[in-house]
Amino acid sequence: MKVSKLRILRKKKGFTQEQLADLIQVSPSLISKFETGVATPSLEVAFKLAKVLGATVEDLFSPEIIQDKMSSETKYTSPSRQG
């Protein structure tokens, strides 16, 4: 299972899901859903997360860039399509 960039950055900053949820005024279960890809934050919540974590919205939620080993072509893959 792939670990989300949101979870990595949250842990790097030393926040629990509960602490981060309190800071942006959402429930801890919603933070968990964002991290597992079950839910997507509203634009307002995404900006709050980015601000608290010292990142950009793009840093937290942009699709991964995957380099195709068979060619020099760069492919963009959404997180929900990765295995």
N, C-alpha and C positions, 0 to 999 in steps of 0.2 A: 504494500500500500504506500502510495506517495504521500509525503508529509507536505502540508501546505506552507507557502512562504509566510503566511500570516502566523502560523504556529511557531515556525522557526524564529521569526523576529520577536514574537511575544516572549518566548523563552529566553532569547538572547538579552532582552531588556529586563528580564527577571520578574515578569508579571505572571500571576496565575490567571486562569480564565475569569475567576471571580473578581480579581483586582481590575483587570482590563474592562470587564463588564461594568463595574462601578464607575470607572473613569468616563466611560462614554454613555452611561445611563441606559444599558440594555441588560437582559438577563444573561447569566453565565451559560445557560443552555443555548442561547443564540450564538455566542462566541464559538461554542463547540460545533454548532451547525455550519458556521462560516468556515471553520477550519477543516471540516470533513467534506465540504462541498454540497451539503444537504440544502443549505440556504445561501442566498446571495444578499449581501447588505445593500440597503438603499444607498443612493449617492451621498446623502447626508451622513449616514453612518460610516460609509467608506472613507469619507474625508476626516471624520473624527478619529477613526482607527489610525489613519495615516499620520495625523498630527500627533497623537499620543505616542506612536511608535517611532516618530522621527523619520518617516518614509514618505514616499508618494503613493497615490492610489495605484499607479502603474506598477510600482515595486511590489505591492501586495497582491494584485489581482490580474496582472497581464498574463496572457498565454505564454507558455514556455517556448523558447526557440530551440528547435531540435536540428542538429546538423546531420544530414543524410550521409552515412558512411560510404554509400555507393556513388555519390556525386558531390559536387561542390555546391549544389543547390540547398538553400536554407528553407526549411519548412516550418510553418507556424502550426502548432498543435494545441487545441484548447485542452485545459486540464481534464475535462470530462471525457475526452476521447483517448486519453493515455491509459495504458494497461498496467 
